[in-house]
Amino acid sequence: MSGRLHSIFVSTGSTSSDMLAAPLLDELRRRGAVGSVSALGGSALREAGAHLLSDTTPLSCVGVASSCRSVMSHCVTVIRAYRQVAALFRRQRPSLVILVDNPGQNLRILSMARRLGIPTLYYVPPEAWCLTRRQIAKIAHQSTAIAALSQSEAQTYRDYGGNVRWIGHPALDLLASTPRPHELNGNPPTIGLFPGSRRDEVIDLLPALRDAARLIHQSEPAARFVLCSANDSAHKRILAHLPTWDVPVELVHRQSHAVLSRCDLLLTCSGTATLEAAIIGVPMVAMYRVHHLLDRLIRLALVRYTYFALPNYLLNRPIVPELCNRQVTGPRLAAEGLSLLRDTDRRRTMIEGLADVRHALGNGGAIMRAADLAQDILQGEVVAEPSEWVGVEAVAGHV
């Protein structure tokens, strides 16, 4: 790409989103498309050369109660971050705003950019099941373009009038050179423990993971345990919790792909790690915890969903076991984990299902396709069409 270098603003807000945005920036830099980059994000974006207005990854959370607590405890940071973004947009007017997932943070930034006529690429739009119809419509109509990771998400946003391209999942590119673990064949198993990246996830899931590791160790004394921290904040919390562990465990910081390549079993918080494990082919147990009132609200009022683990959600069938809220206990995790280590047929069936997940994600090249789309916007080949706001009533039939 020739011509002037463009200023870009990127907003992520979580560790997983940060890791997806950084390779896109690297590809745009390789093409000579990027000059200055400002961002709300974390360490991966900083390492990719972005100037962070604020590190917003500690604010990432799931649920109304957690969100309220996060905003209350970081209200000064949140207000300052939005003011910095608004000032940047007025002063510098970036050539492109790239938003990655995290609707709580990014829907407001999307509206800021739209009001000022700044083009936006929603790279990795939020999964539709966790949004209201109005939020889906807002993303569809205010984004210059949307780069969707799955065909179903692409179709949903397209149904709402969005300019959508299905690009596949970047994890296929990021994990292309990661070796797949060998089968057990009587060798001592290596078990990965992923408590997530968000504050409440780590705090809530560490005790259950510790108890599960102890019970598995009692049945499989030769088993090795690797505990992976996703970011600096999670690492500090894990270090503070480790004195309560009575099982030998290796702590690895920010090397999830390397850990997954060693694992025979994964006990993980629901999220991007479940998809990465599916791509590599690691049998797993997925878990999540949110306040029980929020869980009921999600299930009964806002959306309809059957599965929360991404492999199950993508294929709409139960590939991996899901434990939620009160089901997330050490004994239950240990029982599911030991079953996947010992039940050869169940293990083989899951590995075959994970292969179906890989196939559903496309053939790789998602980062290149996202960079193509960003480049088209920068060159003026993709332009947002002026449109009136489409209310809930007009799109209610699409969910």
Steps between C-alpha positions, in 0.01 A plus 500: 500500500648833399422857598479674834514316828168494682430563865295223659319466830441154649273411792510154654444486875579136577808281478359270231387795287843655541663185367272499195559868416879499522560270198265713289706807584818310414358406159388857425846625597658242269290639215612853575150611591549617858664804648406584859281264703317601817302253703297396797631154576778312668850360475460322164404825328781686674747239377355542149602867510175665606498798733262409781276781616397266782545133589138386513556125535463512882147637446387197299224306673190290444160580646305794631625473857860467390461786253355728766778411743763555231360839402472607864856397584648640178261787432778759474688279253187439292403868482856605419527235227182613323606865524839414351333315212260788434786752503707280267212465255444877490869591481648230280198345324650154442473355152344185646361379832534124559275355771546149638212329686427649849167678436496659844794716402483508124137588428557843650818547297316383187243778553777758553664405172170494313407852615834635376490311171803282581495160320475196727586134458338274759758224494362209703147625572344385828318168491138578431369278781638739763346813346155654486339550161557873527872448559527266202321757282728776627815308408356408160397855407778707655801290389653579163578128470485191720752217483316198643678187614221249444244457225211510747615830652557643152146409401351647817663840449422484127133440583507821701631694200872495579781508244652166600780279376559155641878472547535179704673488837847657558583225750551263207782725378646559846506127579609376157851414620395370843554124521208286604547291814573130463255243628545373854620146418551424869715809564435721804241762400568873493198702610462868420314725741371827350311722748438777244620858472232705673519587867183323612569192286839448660374558854195274457662212310838456671361320809307251283806439280715444810255248645467323164879476466526348847235236426649413160845477659365251752377275217787575258809572713722533191281769344668834434312828543571825314321815614493777239460871578361711217623844605694682770193562714396134492860395569509701823173348620617149420829554684305618804284185487775244442595462870162330551585228246626164626562360150822562302412739219701685238400864448547637148437864413351615165597189302163334454575358155819332620314358800218364284746317276616305807159418646309172494207662681387856561282632781418850385287805544264542208635736238763519231706224663228246422522587131880486501490162669249379242729608215796316651284201596526500881208333686360740754243589762360854472359700790362841582354684793281811504256626756196270502260792442693602188498142377121485532466839330713385206311174462149638545500859381782623281599210277436137426801275513568132552878489539761742633826317414611621157554152347145402596357837401661489155371152415179523707567163657674384821864441407653584840345478848381832640481577871334821610459678832425247777621213283853643510644302790824313550336155515295562184800634307713208615236244403459646150876531456578145613230367271665671201836355599378145553198449273665435163176509302383827655840655442507390136147631442593839640818524289292422189253771600785750548614423145150603384547829683827563317329432170214740585747784559620507139838440341715770657591838359265698726764757593582563133131539415446740791800703384355503146175639636678762712707599196186534287352737758820704517504531121137611495377187326265417788292796613230506765162575347303771682201330656231571749502317830313171475307433816429172672158463342640510148744218562317291758432227251869422458559338839 
